[in-house]
């Protein structure tokens, strides 16, 4: 039986310093199961985009980032 999909949604705005810990914690708690991690970046002006790049490689099959376009 296939495990249900678990979605972890992490909204962020200028919290680059917390993202690595948050994403790694979410992945660990998922226990290698069927999960996805969605990071919603609400137009951060810090180094949020740079901070998540290494995590894209580590969690690439279970990770997506959404960037809100400011109008």
FENGI-V97229 format. One record per pair of residues at least 6 apart in sequence whose ideal C-beta (glycine too) atoms are under 6 Angstrom apart, sorted by the first residue. I is the first residue (numbers start at 0). J is the second residue. D is the distance in whole Angstrom. If there is no record, write none. Layout:
I J D
I J D
This chain:
2 32 5
2 33 5
4 33 5
5 29 6
5 34 4
6 35 5
7 25 4
7 36 5
8 37 5
9 21 6
9 38 5
10 39 5
11 40 6
11 47 6
12 41 4
12 43 5
13 43 5
13 45 5
15 45 5
15 46 5
15 47 4
15 50 4
18 50 5
18 51 6
22 36 6
22 54 5
25 36 5
26 58 6
34 61 6
35 61 5
36 61 6
36 62 5
37 63 5
38 64 5
39 65 5
40 47 6
40 66 5
41 67 5
42 67 6
42 69 5
